[in-house]
C-alpha cells in the first residue's frame, strides 16, 4: 500500500499543510482529509516524492471531521470536478465520493452552502451537497468499500464527531488516528494495522508525545506522527515524525 503524506501540520501551522494524505487503492487514489490549499499540497507532495498524482484521479475523499484544517479544501475540489473536469465540454463533471460519519455528512453542507449553493435571490435551483459530491456514510463497527479498500471507522475523543480509520488494501493495512485525545483503547484498535499514523498535537483534545512514549516499543516501532505544532520541541527517542512528500510503502507484517 502506498501512502503519500500531503500535510503534517496542526490547525495553527504557518509552515505545513493540514494533516492529510493520499492512499493508493486498487481502484484509485483516496484522500484522507482535504485541507485548505489542497491542490498545492498534492502538487508539492507529488514533486517531493516523485509520485505524480493527477488531482482528477482522486475520486474518493474520506473526511475525518469538520475542523477547517481537515475540510477547508472541499470547496475547491467540488468546484474543480464540476466545472473544470477534462472533456466535460461545459457539462458538470463526475462527483467525487465523500465518505464520513453520518453526523459529519449531515453538517458538511453548513460549512459549504454560503459559497456553493448558487443562491442569488432568483428563482433558479439552489445547489446542495449532492450537487458536488456523492455522500457515503462510514459505519462504526462495520466495514465499507472505498476504491477497493476495506475501511473501518471508530469515533475518537476530540470535542466534535471525528473518525479514526483502518484502511485495508489487498496486501497491507493503514491505521489513522485522526485528531484525538490519548486513548489506549484506540491505539489497540489501530494496532491491527501494519503502520499507524498518529497525531501528536500537544494541546487540549490532542495527544502528547509524552503519552505516546508510554506505549510498548512494538507499537511505537510501527507508528509515525503528524499534526505536531510548529513550536513543539523535538520528539523523544523512539518516536518518528512524518514529512510532507514522504511516500510510505506499507507492507504486511504477516
C-alpha atoms as one frame of an Amber mdcrd trajectory, in Angstrom:
protein
   0.000   0.000   0.000   1.373   3.413  -0.988   0.540   6.381   1.244   1.662
   9.846   0.123   1.845  12.308   3.023   0.433  15.642   1.825   0.259  17.560
   5.110   1.640  17.210   8.635   0.688  20.471  10.347  -1.848  21.330  13.004
  -4.593  23.954  12.712  -2.219  26.838  13.531   0.764  25.853  11.422   2.370
  28.506   9.211   4.951  26.023   7.903   2.936  22.961   6.881  -0.310  21.931
   5.221  -3.085  20.465   7.349  -2.570  16.813   8.263  -3.685  14.728   5.296
  -2.587  12.056   2.824  -3.339  10.244  -0.410  -3.711   6.463  -0.324  -3.356
   4.444  -3.496  -6.240   1.939  -3.540  -6.789  -0.836  -6.088  -9.382   1.347
  -7.837  -7.770   4.768  -7.480  -6.449   7.378  -5.091  -8.182   8.069  -1.772
  -7.697  11.396   0.009  -7.705  11.315   3.792  -8.983  14.798   4.646  -8.979
  17.846   2.425  -7.254  20.887   3.981  -7.200  24.388   2.567  -4.714  24.815
  -0.265  -5.315  21.169  -1.089  -4.185  21.339  -4.728  -0.896  22.937  -3.727
  -0.423  20.314  -1.010  -0.990  17.494  -3.501   1.312  19.058  -6.088   4.145
  19.703  -3.645   3.926  16.186  -2.214   3.943  14.775  -5.747   7.040  16.758
  -6.656   8.950  15.855  -3.489   8.117  12.150  -3.711   8.302  11.722  -7.479
   4.897  10.024  -7.232   2.862  12.253  -9.534  -0.861  12.444  -8.772  -3.417
  13.941 -11.146  -5.997  15.692  -8.911  -8.796  14.447 -11.161  -7.756  10.885
 -10.316  -8.611  11.464  -6.631 -12.270  10.486  -6.750 -12.697   9.387  -3.124
 -12.302  11.635  -0.075 -12.535  10.345   3.487 -13.371  13.259   5.765 -12.454
  12.576   9.395 -14.135  15.677  10.847 -15.204  19.253  10.161 -12.412  21.358
  11.647 -11.148  23.692   8.933  -7.622  22.283   8.732  -9.202  18.978   7.665
 -12.070  20.103   5.408 -11.155  23.580   4.122 -10.354  22.336   0.614 -13.713
  20.714  -0.132 -14.998  23.816  -1.910 -12.014  23.708  -4.275 -12.445  20.012
  -5.074 -16.215  20.295  -5.538 -15.915  23.212  -7.968 -12.935  21.642  -9.760
 -14.739  18.413 -10.592 -17.987  20.141 -11.527 -16.637  22.945 -13.700 -13.091
  22.011 -14.765 -13.218  18.270 -15.441 -11.295  17.483 -18.660 -13.510  16.730
 -21.614 -16.751  17.719 -19.895 -17.409  20.356 -22.600 -19.389  22.646 -20.327
 -21.329  19.847 -18.652 -20.831  19.021 -14.952 -18.030  16.540 -14.342 -18.360
  13.436 -12.169 -18.964  13.911  -8.465 -16.195  12.789  -6.101 -17.341  10.323
  -3.440 -17.301  11.848   0.058 -17.061   9.362   2.935 -17.623  10.434   6.552
 -19.521   9.600   9.717 -23.266  10.223   9.269 -23.303  13.183  11.661 -20.356
  14.734   9.784 -22.120  14.360   6.433 -25.266  15.886   7.933 -23.422  19.146
   8.709 -20.888  19.378   5.882 -23.218  21.473   3.750 -23.498  24.032   6.577
 -19.811  24.804   6.006 -20.090  24.915   2.210 -23.515  26.334   1.386 -22.709
  30.043   1.575 -20.032  29.610  -1.107 -21.552  26.819  -3.182 -25.367  26.858
  -3.081 -25.661  29.151  -6.130 -28.294  31.319  -4.449 -28.587  34.794  -5.985
 -32.062  35.778  -4.879 -33.540  34.404  -8.107 -35.817  31.508  -8.929 -33.024
  29.272 -10.255 -32.394  25.984  -8.494 -30.226  26.156  -5.403 -27.425  23.633
  -5.207 -26.902  21.160  -2.347 -24.134  18.837  -1.153 -25.239  16.168  -3.628
 -24.700  18.636  -6.484 -20.951  18.424  -5.953 -20.300  15.215  -4.019 -21.672
  11.704  -3.752 -22.067  11.217   0.030 -21.341   7.824   1.596 -21.584   7.140
   5.321 -18.808   5.440   7.243 -20.193   2.726   9.502 -18.818   2.476  13.018
 -18.451  -1.187  13.875 -18.837  -2.140  10.232 -16.846  -2.009   7.029 -17.298
  -0.135   3.755 -15.548  -0.341   0.402 -13.631   2.727  -0.753 -11.753   2.420
  -4.061 -11.239  -1.285  -3.463 -10.050  -0.862   0.143 -11.906  -2.074   3.223
 -12.445   0.865   5.575 -13.437   0.712   9.229 -14.167   3.769  11.373 -14.061
   4.391  15.131 -15.069   7.599  16.864 -12.348   9.471  18.741 -12.418  11.894
  21.666 -11.983  15.312  20.061 -14.905  17.559  21.008 -16.760  17.144  17.706
 -17.593  13.934  15.790 -14.284  12.584  14.481 -13.337   9.241  12.945 -10.160
   7.199  13.258  -9.654   4.818  10.348  -8.393   1.379   9.428  -7.837   1.199
   5.666  -7.042  -2.306   4.433  -5.872  -2.991   0.893  -5.062  -6.362  -0.637
  -1.594  -6.545   0.934  -1.406  -4.135   3.890  -3.409  -2.036   6.348  -3.044
   1.604   7.414  -4.208   2.879  10.794  -5.049   6.606  11.020  -5.819   8.139
  14.408  -7.117  11.484  13.118  -7.403  14.115  15.869  -7.880  12.618  19.316
  -7.032  12.706  22.969  -4.714   9.920  24.061  -6.734   6.702  24.189  -5.073
   3.329  24.782  -8.181   1.501  23.547  -7.980   3.439  20.278  -4.291   2.585
  19.959  -5.139  -1.091  20.475  -7.751  -0.839  17.707  -5.265   0.884  15.393
  -2.665  -1.779  16.155  -4.488  -4.161  13.828  -2.687  -2.233  11.068   0.824
  -2.586   9.657   1.520   1.146  10.047  -0.117   3.586  12.470  -0.205   7.295
  11.632  -0.992   9.063  14.904  -1.480  12.696  15.762   0.816  14.461  18.233
  -0.889  17.791  18.775   0.319  18.545  22.323  -2.742  20.688  23.157  -6.244
  20.240  24.602  -8.221  17.470  22.853  -4.977  16.164  21.356  -2.282  13.595
  22.198   1.111  14.480  23.671   4.469  12.952  22.801   4.903  12.127  26.489
   1.758   9.989  26.379   2.847   8.232  23.198   6.237   7.476  24.778   4.465
   5.245  27.313   3.336   2.814  24.592   5.130  -0.522  24.123   8.106  -0.455
  21.774   6.385  -2.924  19.450   3.608  -0.372  18.873   5.907   2.663  18.642
   8.038   0.892  16.046   5.025   0.837  13.688   3.920   4.402  14.493   4.631
   7.644  12.596   3.468  11.027  13.852   1.876  14.166  12.389  -0.302  17.144
  13.392   2.568  18.497  15.505   2.702  22.230  16.316   5.414  24.299  14.629
   6.849  25.323  18.000   6.807  21.874  19.620  10.170  20.578  20.902  11.956
  17.645  19.229  10.348  14.268  19.761  11.611  11.810  22.325  13.799   8.954
  21.049  11.665   6.127  19.689   9.075   8.489  18.148   9.270   9.441  14.462
   7.715  12.433  12.711   6.401  12.227   9.155   7.477  14.655   6.440   5.368
  16.220   3.701   6.023  14.473   0.424   7.094  11.278   2.184   5.882   8.143
   0.422   5.119   5.266   2.777   5.264   1.860   1.155   3.442  -0.261   3.717
   3.890  -3.994   3.704   2.014  -6.593   5.728   3.896  -7.992   8.690   2.211
 -11.389   8.264
